[in-house]
């Protein structure tokens, strides 16, 4: 059978999508042992996990990009989950990092604006997960800053204020939220979760992956595997199984 004929007979195969939208902690999530790679492995044959992490970005810039990633109901069709994971850059100290800093109130408004945009293109609140920035290990991050000729430009207490704002936006908008800042500091030294004081270590990636999967599993467990298991294909008449 010609490929064109097979295409005409068969239904278009469209994988559902999970969209990961965030800063460098999302961009790096497809590296070895990354939390995004973990999700992609768990969801293979069920849906595509799409990495739209953009290193260094804040919510002021992200809210401008989001409508270019998801342009309307057609583009949004098939999106089964979206993570919005910003705040590590927004919470940078204004006097030391004015380019990335976003005031707390604007950060919350930007998150709310992104959630409202997703809802406007028919991505319902139950498919949206906000993720707070992780805690900041100041001594390790200061070393990273000094290596670049900079001063310590973030502090954990300020990051915590942004995390709380993220949790509040989720509450107001009716979305799920993963409060990494609080969970990583619960009854333990959180430094092992971070590679440089800001970005996630292998252990931090594993922690985030497990926390996120516990929220996604129920939402996505009912998704069928796409295409039949190979033993179920009728080798004498594969068209009957595959088209």
Beta strands, then each sheet from edge to edge (+ up, - down):
strand 1: 16-22
strand 2: 47-53
strand 3: 79-85
strand 4: 128-131
strand 5: 176-178
sheet 1: 2+ 1+ 3+ 4+ 5+
end
